[in-house]
Amino acid sequence: MKYEIPREMFKQRLADRLNFVFIDLAGEKSPVKFENIESMAYTTDFKNAFSSKYPNKSQNVVLYSLNKGDNSPATAADELSDLGYNFIYYYKGSNDDLVLDKGLN
């Protein structure tokens, strides 16, 4: 199942990552690089690349992009949900995101 999370929950999960894998779908186009975050650009091969690296379908995953207007988190969440992943959370960056000192305001 997939769940869209609001900005405040994304910030909270980013600060306390208990058993969560974070995937930055913007890849090299990401406006900020957080520590210990997997960068996996969303491409046509995303499903295969993700499932090869994370075969456990009960893995808690947060997909995100801080690039305004990037819908890849929602699309990628749909694809992983269709593959049977159970705990997919996604966050789409917004105009409210301001990155300060490798953290969101």
C-alpha positions, -999 to 999 in steps of 0.1 A, spaced: 0 0 0 11 35 -6 5 66 14 12 103 6 27 120 36 26 157 44 57 178 48 59 178 86 57 140 86 85 138 60 107 160 82 99 139 112 108 106 94 139 122 80 151 131 115 142 98 130 147 71 104 137 40 124 137 11 99 130 34 69 148 35 36 148 69 20 150 71 -18 157 105 -34 141 101 -69 156 134 -82 190 117 -85 217 141 -96 191 169 -100 183 169 -63 187 204 -47 202 189 -15 220 157 -5 210 143 29 234 119 46 227 82 44 200 86 17 198 64 -14 198 84 -46 179 64 -73 168 85 -102 133 76 -114 137 60 -149 119 33 -168 141 7 -150 132 20 -115 111 -10 -105 138 -35 -114 166 -15 -98 146 -10 -66 134 -46 -63 169 -59 -69 183 -38 -41 154 -42 -17 137 -76 -22 119 -75 12 84 -63 4 77 -54 40 105 -28 40 94 7 51 102 30 22 100 68 18 102 80 -18 106 117 -24 117 145 -46 123 181 -35 121 194 -71 89 214 -75 64 198 -98 81 164 -99 54 137 -98 79 108 -98 73 100 -61 36 92 -67 43 73 -99 71 52 -83 48 45 -53 22 32 -76 47 9 -93 61 -5 -60 26 -10 -46 17 -29 -78 47 -51 -72 34 -60 -37 54 -37 -14 34 -30 17 47 2 33 54 28 6 53 64 17 59 93 -7 65 130 -5 63 154 -33 83 186 -28 64 219 -28 69 256 -29 71 256 9 103 235 9 133 256 18 165 237 25 188 251 52 220 235 64 210 201 49 176 202 66 142 214 57 128 246 73 
